[in-house]
Amino acid sequence: MNRCGLLTTSKEPVPLKGVEVELEVKDHVATVVSTLHYENKEDKAIEAVFVFPLPGDAAVCHFSAKVGQTDIVAEVKEKQEAREEYDDALSSGQQAFLLEESDQSPDIFSLSVGSLPPGESASIRLEYVIELALQADDALRFCLPAVLNPRYQPQGSEGGAVQVTAVPASQVPYSLSFSARVSSPRQVSRVDSNCSLEPLQYLNAEQSQAAVKLAEGHKFDRDVELLIYYKDAHRPAAVVEAGQASAKPGTLMGDAVVMLSVYPEFPQAVMSSLASSGEFVFVLDRSGSMDCSLNKNRQNETRISSARDTLLLLLKSLPMGCYFNIYSFGSRFEHIFPKSVEYNEKTMKEALKKVKEMKANLGGTEILQPLKHIYSQACIANHPRQVFVFTDGEVGNTKEVMSLVKKNSPTHRCFSFGIGEGASTALINGLAKEGGGHPQFITGADRMQAKVMQSLQFALQPVVDDISVRWDLPKGVSVTVLSPPLTAIFQGQRSLIYAQLTGQYFSPQSSESTDGCVSVEYSLAGQPYQNHLRFSLQPTEEAGKLTIHRLCARTLIRCLETQETEHSREPDETVKAQVVDVSVQSGVSSSFTAFIAVNKASKEAIQGPLLRRNVPVSLALCSGFAFNVKRKGSKVAPAGFAAPRGPPRRCMVACDDVEEEQPERSSKGAMKKSKQQQEAKSKGGIFHSVRKMLQGRGKEPDMQSMRNPADTRVSYSPLPADPYLQLVSLQKASGSWELNPALAAALGKSKEEVEKMKPALANKNVWATVLALVWLHGFKSDAEVEWKLLARKAVSWLLAEKEPPVTDCVVAGNTLLGCNVQKDTLGL
């Protein structure tokens, strides 16, 4: 059995024994309560340190500890002050608990449980609230991150890579229990998951309340994802929450707040004609980790191979006359064309040839430089820029990337795709949010092609300009909008607006209804439009929970943090003070604050040094990764978190020396205990070592050779030719197909069979194009979202040809292929 940084020298287990998660979903807002159970079975006092992922847009609003019968509730304090109080408490023999957000990325937290005496147990309670993202199929998505992959940190970037103790999923030594309760004004249609669930239980006759649990035996090989389907997910709504009675009126916590969910509906006449212009820039991650399998049940399908297939569909679906380019990146970046080129048959073929050759061989994950190069290119008149970013999200400098995208947001829209388990939610959601686009996560059994093509349909919607929000409120009531301005809206997609309401506008004793109204105004295809939402100002949320207030605070904090990093690498003390004030006032964590709890009743003298125990988190970088970890005393702390100060009163036990197990290679390719491991030893942490392996020190990393030697797969064998992708690859940029042997083979027929059935008066290419459409509708209707746009392009080409025998071609095509597809179904 491998030693993975989770055992003491006497092979004692880590102190974290189990994690319990309770999820409560009310409509599209979730409250998550996680309880972590610790027990020290060693004969010395320990400090347990757990670095773990949380959703990047979560509002962490409660942190407490229970030791024996003593409950200790944490306070939010300025981060440096909290760190010093934690160290001082441990120095004086008190128990202390510290929870802090990484300086580099808001989706990574560190929990320190200090001075846990021998035989002592402690339960840590962590609570956060979050809005659930609406998916293209109308599901509300909740994701409990269970996987934290290494985050690549470019040289010269701010800070250092976040260091964690990570092990293969099969060796995570603690258990997880997960239960969820869902309630809504609407019927709960179903709840799906990428993990095994116990049967859904309805709690009332209306089926508007339901409960579900995770089946036992979760392996920590994936994030826990729930997809919740309501009967009517697109209903605009407003939630008003009364202020905290003890808070001062006029402050965020003292005033009422409102959360508005707006679903813009565009005129059908405008939506029926998708844009035929635009500059489409595709940015593909080719770092070493993209060579991992996309799904453990389909080991031969790697992330990079799925991305290549997706680029094929994208290139075939682009409208004639638009512009495009393809970038790929790792430790360096490449582009197919020096600048974006017009889309036609020649440029499409050239791009597809290069795409077929793309491999996951560019080293690390430096996304900043290709984005800078894209933004340095002049925009093309009358062709709005749309950027599509494909990455497994293993990036350490998230905030730098967000700042760059926001700075350039007026010139483009950014659509982001997180590939595989453990993709950074902060990066993927942040790219789309700051770039005015739409995020997608591809995990489990998801097909990348389907999700990406859904986003392309969003990108082809007409650009919405001049967006403004107008409020109509009763006299004496003023509004302070806390959300950043709306920069992009899409048909059928939810836009959230948070606002603070100041003034006296209703009395609990009054029976009169007081209403407000908000109007979203915008310009679409040169015409002005409005969508209205009228709502009651009577608070609908129960007093005391302050869920919407926490989300408002989180929104305001993130806006201020982005503003603070936009203009300078040095912290803006004024903005920092504002963030700390909002964070402390609301009890919501930030990058400048931390939760600190001290058990002042415990003052037992600690005998000998306090041992640090790093709690491992699941590493799903590649199935079969294995590490041998040697442990030794160290003062290394996770980058982005606190390093120990003062005299070395603690013995830090960290993952300092990392040796990857792998098959024997030639001396030229062998990774000996030389410069690489010396650096890992001096800089510390599994993350640094994996990062160096991915960078390859100037060489292309061989991900396959870094797999577990027990895995007998030497390399990925190519998939058999997929008739569907064969057919798509034969389409011309114009939308048509040519009648040739390759088309016949893709259709499963001989050239003679296809030519024999052609109607006498039909043009060969018209016949070929109708056959392709009939085949897609007849055999791949389940994947229609993937080929809908390229089929629409084919129909447009057919209609422009004005060939009279199209009906005859449809009839003959059904006969040849054994289908029953109607002419109207084809759009003809």
TAPE-V257669 format. One line per field, one symbol per residue. phi: phi as a letter, one per 40 degrees, with the letter a starting at -180 (. if undefined). A space follows every 50 residues. Layout:
phi = ???
//
This chain:
phi = .ccbgbbcccgcccccbabbbbbbbbgbbbbbbbbbbbaccccbcbbcbb bacbdcbcbcbaaabbbgbcbbccbcbddcccccccccccccgccabbba ccccacbbbbbbbbfccdgcbabbbbbabacccccccgccbbbccbbbcd bcbccgccgbcccbcbbddcbccbbbbabbbbaacbcccabbacbcbcdc bcbaccfcbababcccgccfcaccbbbbbbcbcbcdabbbbcccccccdg cdccccbbbbbbbcbcdcccccbccbbhbbbbbbcbcdccccccaccbcc cccccccccccdcccccccdgcbaabbbaacbbbbcbdadbccacccccc cccccdccbcbbgcbcccccccccccccccdgbdcbbbbbacgcbccdcc ccccccdbccbabbbbbcbgcgccccccccdccccgbacbbbbfcdcddc cccccccccccdccbfcabbbbbddgbbbbccccdcbabbdgbcbbbbab bbhcbabdcccccbbbabbcbabbfgbcbbbbbcacccdbccchcfcccc cccdccccccccccccbaccdccccdccccccccccgbcacbbacbbbcc ccbccccgccccbcccbcbbdacgcbbcbcbacabcbdcgbcccbgcccb ccbbccbbbccaccbcdccccccbcccccdcccggccccccccccgfgbc ccccccccccccccaccccddcdccdccccccdchcbccadccdcccgbc dcccccccddcccdccdcccdcccccccbbccbdccbdcccccccccccc cfccccdccccccccccgbaccdcccgb
//
